[in-house]
Amino acid sequence: MTRVLVLAVAMWLAQPLVAQADTVSPRDYRQRLIDARALVVQARAASGTARDSAVTRARLMILATTAVALPAGDLQINDSALAERIVSSDASLDAAVALLDAQLALVSRAVSPSIDSAKSDAALRDVLRATESAQASPSFIDSIARALQRFLAGLEGPRVDFGLVWPLLGILGAAIIFFVVATLGRGLGERVRTEVALRESAGADRADPARHLRAADDALAAGRPREAIHALYLFALTSLVAREAIRYDPALTDRELLVRAAAVPHADALRDLVALYERSWFGLRDPGADEARRARSLAMRVAG
């Protein structure tokens, strides 16, 4: 009974708001929405009869406006659907706040449009004046300037003839390929012939390692470190064969020889000697005397 009495009193207090239901300006309509939103927020924080009273006042505040006066004529307003969604539950009040915020955003755009009509009219007048000035007879200086602009616009820069670009690119690519092949094949025939001859020599003379050591010392003394390293390589192999540490086969590669000699003493020195030999004999850079002396030290370790 008490709750009904409070609601009746609230409706009686809100009667002046209903009596004000009329046509208002956009700014007044926006202010009513702001006041209604404040009442909804107040109702969300309250409970019981205080919440019911704030909800009722907010609904009546929203229903108070029937039309908005615009320059083109009155715009009829019917916010009954929005008012009906404002009830006492927490979810409804939260949704009502969001709806009122959206409505306020729309009204704010109408009250403060992004396009200023006065500025737009002034800009339009400036454009029309500029067009009229352009259509008038130009002066002698303007005529000369326009003629010069047309002349410069008609000039064309040099054009690329792709009929010449592709052949030039092809010639450049062929030259690069030729350079790479020539660099890799420098002295290849001589190296292969020498390698075959020395392999055969190693097979025939493997019982005399001292001969290869003497050849290495002679080459080292004569300033031929590349030949010295190769002779030291053969000296190390023939020494292992002479001690029957490995079985030599000229058909084997250096890597296969290293696999067979993996169990011999100083196998690490033999591995370094083979790497030094391959780098000096098949590489593009001639070795130095220091590398030849290091190869002799490694070969003497392998020979024991």
SVG drawing of the C-alpha trace seen along z (x, -y; Angstrom):
<svg xmlns="http://www.w3.org/2000/svg" viewBox="-2 -42 119 96">
<polyline fill="none" stroke="black" stroke-width="0.4" points="0.0,0.0 2.9,-2.4 4.6,-1.7 1.5,-2.5 1.1,-5.7 4.7,-6.7 4.2,-6.0 1.0,-8.1 2.8,-11.0 5.7,-10.8 3.3,-10.9 1.5,-13.9 4.9,-15.6 5.7,-14.8 2.5,-16.4 4.3,-19.7 6.6,-17.8 3.7,-16.3 2.1,-19.7 5.3,-20.9 5.0,-18.3 5.3,-20.6 7.6,-21.5 11.0,-22.5 14.3,-23.5 17.0,-20.9 19.1,-22.3 16.1,-22.0 15.4,-18.5 19.1,-17.6 18.9,-19.0 15.8,-16.9 17.6,-13.8 20.6,-14.7 18.2,-15.2 16.5,-11.9 19.9,-10.1 20.8,-11.6 17.6,-10.3 18.3,-6.8 21.8,-6.8 20.3,-8.0 17.8,-5.1 20.6,-2.6 22.3,-3.7 19.1,-3.7 16.7,-0.9 13.2,-0.4 10.8,-3.3 13.6,-5.8 14.4,-3.8 10.8,-3.5 10.4,-7.3 13.5,-8.1 12.4,-5.6 8.9,-7.2 10.3,-10.7 12.8,-9.7 10.1,-8.1 7.9,-11.2 10.8,-13.4 11.4,-11.4 7.7,-11.5 7.5,-15.3 8.7,-16.2 6.4,-15.8 8.3,-17.6 11.6,-19.4 11.6,-22.8 13.9,-22.7 14.6,-25.4 12.8,-23.2 9.8,-22.6 8.8,-20.7 10.1,-17.2 7.7,-14.9 9.3,-13.0 7.9,-9.8 10.2,-8.4 7.5,-6.1 9.5,-3.0 12.6,-4.3 10.5,-5.2 8.9,-1.7 12.4,-0.1 13.2,-2.0 12.1,0.3 13.4,0.9 15.7,3.9 19.5,3.3 19.9,4.7 17.1,2.5 18.6,-0.6 22.1,0.2 20.5,0.6 18.6,-2.6 21.8,-4.5 23.3,-3.1 20.2,-4.0 20.1,-7.5 23.8,-8.0 23.2,-7.0 20.2,-9.4 22.3,-12.2 25.0,-11.6 22.5,-11.9 20.9,-15.1 24.4,-16.6 25.2,-16.2 22.0,-18.0 22.7,-20.8 26.4,-21.2 26.7,-20.0 30.2,-19.3 29.6,-21.6 29.2,-25.3 26.6,-26.7 28.1,-30.2 31.6,-29.0 30.2,-26.8 28.4,-29.8 31.6,-31.9 33.7,-29.2 31.1,-28.7 31.1,-32.5 34.9,-32.4 34.9,-29.6 32.3,-31.4 34.3,-34.5 37.5,-32.6 35.5,-30.9 34.2,-34.2 37.8,-35.7 39.1,-32.7 36.4,-33.1 37.3,-36.8 39.8,-37.7 43.3,-37.0 46.0,-39.6 49.1,-39.5 51.3,-38.1 48.8,-35.4 48.7,-34.4 52.5,-34.1 52.5,-32.1 49.9,-29.6 51.7,-29.2 54.9,-28.4 53.1,-25.9 51.6,-24.1 55.1,-24.1 56.7,-22.6 53.9,-20.0 54.5,-18.9 58.2,-18.1 59.0,-14.4 62.0,-12.9 64.2,-10.1 62.4,-6.8 63.9,-3.4 64.2,-1.1 63.6,2.4 64.6,3.8 68.2,3.0 67.9,3.6 67.2,7.4 70.2,8.2 72.5,6.1 71.3,8.0 71.9,11.3 75.4,10.3 76.2,9.3 74.9,12.6 76.9,14.6 80.0,12.6 79.5,13.4 79.1,17.1 82.2,17.1 84.2,15.4 83.0,17.9 83.9,20.9 87.2,19.4 88.1,18.8 87.1,22.3 88.8,23.9 92.1,22.1 94.9,24.7 92.4,27.5 93.9,29.6 97.4,29.2 96.2,30.2 94.4,33.3 97.4,34.4 99.8,33.8 97.5,35.5 97.3,38.6 101.0,38.7 101.8,38.3 99.2,40.9 100.9,43.3 104.3,42.3 103.0,42.9 101.8,46.3 105.1,47.2 107.4,45.7 105.4,46.1 108.2,48.3 110.6,45.3 109.1,42.5 112.5,40.8 112.3,39.9 109.2,37.8 110.7,36.2 113.8,35.2 111.5,33.8 109.6,31.8 112.8,30.3 114.1,29.4 110.8,27.7 110.7,25.9 114.3,24.7 113.4,23.5 110.5,21.5 107.8,23.8 105.6,24.4 102.7,25.9 104.8,28.8 106.5,29.2 103.1,29.7 102.1,32.3 105.4,34.2 104.9,34.2 101.4,35.6 102.8,38.4 105.6,38.9 103.1,39.4 101.1,41.9 104.0,43.9 105.4,44.0 102.1,45.5 102.1,48.0 105.8,48.9 104.9,49.6 101.9,51.6 99.6,49.3 97.3,48.9 96.8,50.6 97.2,48.0 95.0,48.0 95.3,45.2 91.6,45.4 90.7,44.3 89.8,40.7 91.5,38.7 88.4,39.1 88.5,42.9 92.2,43.0 91.4,41.0 88.8,43.6 91.3,46.4 93.9,44.5 91.6,43.6 93.2,46.1 96.9,45.2 98.9,43.1 98.7,39.3 95.6,39.7 94.7,36.1 98.0,34.9 97.2,36.9 93.8,35.3 95.2,31.8 97.8,32.6 95.2,33.8 93.1,30.7 96.2,28.5 97.1,30.4 93.6,30.2 93.4,26.5 96.7,25.7 96.5,28.2 92.9,27.6 92.3,24.1 92.5,20.8 95.2,19.4 98.8,20.5 100.1,21.5 102.9,19.8 106.2,21.0 104.7,21.1 102.0,23.5 104.7,25.7 106.7,25.8 103.6,26.7 102.9,29.5 106.4,30.9 105.9,30.9 102.6,32.8 104.1,35.3 107.0,36.0 104.5,36.7 102.5,39.1 105.7,40.9 106.7,41.4"/>
</svg>
